[in-house]
Amino acid sequence: MLKEFLVNVLPVVIAVIAIAVPTWLGIRQTRVSRHTNNIQAMLELLAEFRSASFHDQHDYVCARLQQEHSPDVGVRGLPHDAKAAFCNVVYYYQSLANLTVFHIVDQELFLPILRYRIIHVWQAARPYVERERELRGSDGSYLSALEELARRTADLPHTYLHDRIADSRHVRRRRWWRSR
């Protein structure tokens, strides 16, 4: 009886294992591939932060642009240096927004890290963007991905990054205790 049961059940168990292992490996490979895409994009985008000129332009857009130039001129009416700073900084975040909107990179990697910057750049750029939309007679699509990214970012609790760090520490501690 036991022998007949094993003869019948053993092939089923082997078949299930033969299906489960490649499926698990495929899912894991997909996850690794996705992380590889995220890492490459993140490294390329964050490389800009090593540039002192980017930081200078970022500070200019967020702190001085509205003091020195009226949003009534839109983006196109800004003087060359102001427009260069605006385009470099704002289109940087627009590129990031496009990558997250189209799910090329995971927004959970970028939004917590760049939350403060995204919100402040959008606050500084918004009057110029809205005026530029008026001047273009556009349907509102000009820099709309950045606007959406800023909205999503503002919806995150201000403690989101700290909460993720705390969760990460908790997971590491749990893994450490299991390995003992």
N, C-alpha and C positions, 0 to 999 in steps of 0.2 A: 504494500500500500504506500509506504513512504517513498519507496523507490520509484513507483509510478508517478507519484505527485512531483518528485524532484525532476523526473524526466519531462514532465509537462510544463512545469513552472520555470525551470532553469533556462530554457531557450527564450522565454518571454522576458525574464530579467535581463539576460544578455542583450536582447534586442532593445529594450528600454535604455540600457546603459549606452548601447551603440548609437542611439539617437540623442540622448541627453548630453553626452560629452561634446560632440561636435557642435550642437546647438549652443551650449554654454560657451565654448571657445569662440564661436562666431559672434555672439553677443559681446563677449569681452573684447574681441578684436575691433568691433564697431565702436565701442566705448573708447578704446585706446586711440583709434583713428580720429575720433571726434576731438579728443583731448589734444592730439598732435596738431590739428588745425587750429584749435584755440590757442595753444602755446605759441605757434608760429605767428599768428595774427597779433597776439598780445605782445610778443617781443618786438615786432615791427612797430606797432602803435606806441608802445611805451618807450621805445628808443628815442622818440622825439623829446621825452622829458630830460634827456641828458644834455639837451641843447639849452644853453643859457639864453640864447636869443628867443627861443620859444617861450621861456618863462617871462622874459621881458615883454614880449608881445602879449602874452596872456594877462599879465598884470596891467598893461596898458588898456587892453580891451575891457577888462573888468572894472578898472578904477578910474581911468582918465578919459576914455573915449567920449563919453557923454558930456563931460565937463568941457572938452575942447571942440566938439563938433555936434551940431544939432542932428537929431535923428530925422528931421524934416527932409534932408537931402537923400535919405535912403543909403544903401550901400554904394550905389554908383556915383553918388555925389561927394563921397569922402575923398580927401586929398590922398595922393599916392601912398605915402607912408602909413597913414591911418587905414586905408583900404588893404594894404599888404598885411598889416597886423591882423585886421579883422578876418580876412580870407584865410590866412595861415591858421589862426586859432579856431575860428568857427567851422571851417571846412574840415579841420582835423576831427572835431567832434561829430560833424555830419558823416564823415567816413565811418567812424565807430558806430554811429546810429544805423547806417545802412547795413553794416555787418551784423548787427544784432536784430534788426527788423527782418532781415532775410534768413535769420538763424544760421549764419555762417559761423558766428562765434556765440558762445553762451553769455547772455547778458549778466548772469550771476557772477561771472568773473570780473566784469568791468564796472558795473554799476556801483557796487559797494566801495571799490577802490577810488573811483573818480566821482563819487556822488557830489561832493562839495563843488568841485570844478565844473561839472556839467550844469548844475543848477545856476551857478554864478555866471557862467558864460552865456547861458540862455537868457538870464535876466538882463545882462548887458546888451546882448545882441537883439533881443526881441523888438524894441522900438524901431531899429533899423530894418529888420526883416519885415515887420508889418508895413512899414512905409515903402520898402522895395516892392512888396507884393502889390500895393496900391499903384505904384508907378508902372509896374509891368502889366497891370490889369490881369494878374494871374489868378488862377483858381485856388490859390493858397498852398500850392505844392512847393514853393520855394523854401528850402530848408525845413520841410515838414517832418522829415525823419528826425532831425535834431529836436524839434519841438516835441515830438512824441517821446523821444528818449528822455528829455528833461522832465516831461510829465511822469513817466514811469519812475524815474529816479526820485523825484519829489515825493512820490507815493511811498517810497521805502521809509521805514521808521529811521530816525537819525541814529538809532543804536544798532542798526542792522549789521554793520561790519563788526562791531564789538560783540554782538550776539554770536555771529559766525565764528569769531576767534574763540570765544568761550566754548562753543560746541566742539570746535576742533580740538581744543585742549582736553575736553571731556572724553572724546573718542580716543585720543592718544593715550590717556591714562587707562582707559578700559583695555586697550590693546596691550599696554605694558603689563597690566595685572594678569591678563590671560596668558601672556608669554612666560610668566614666572613659574 
